Amino acid sequence: MGQKIGCFATTEPDASSELSSRSVSTKAEKRGNKYIVNGRKRFITNAVVADLVCALVKIDGKLSMLVVDLDSSGCKIGEPDKKWEIEANSLPIFILIMWKSLWKT
């Protein structure tokens, strides 16, 4: 068996750190045995090296966590946020962009 690296994504560009169903806009819709996820997350430590992300999404209006394979179609890791110019920072913060992506359940 191989090993996988994960990351955790809750914060959104427009929601900051407020984790309520009113503020979270990333949605997942189940179609058959897959989910279609639309939304964006940011401030994700380990995103550049991760294989999987545990993302906070809305499913049928309720908050849920969904494990997503970062190699899935439509999943993209964006450029790091330019918050600090610290050369020793080995875990830059990235934006995860998800749209029309399919993940199996």
Steps between C-alpha positions, in 0.01 A plus 500: 500500500614851421479811709304819433547854629193699591401860565199672654300773321230705669577869434359667190606826333173678588416323827826543691495274804123509557391139466124526478259372236422865415862586420635182338428508127680183382229252407497129425219332312466123491443348157490123503805379694694827451496856628533809284675768707498870415691754706831639622707458815808687618767499772564126459828393654648191329291546183810497280606154622160348587327216318164549673310789652229488763280790384210673672205508257126546504293197403125565484552820702684325786872522575694180436861393459591330173830325430618594152780349291704799379571319171128515417390669180440874547693526826778761494751629754550873444793726568605558862365803683772763539452565872854480634836506329659242728749276321486237775129443441499152344120464500360780284129575512311417183155548357307190397257562217231239445240516228295245310722232648390146558586300809375148565327415824 
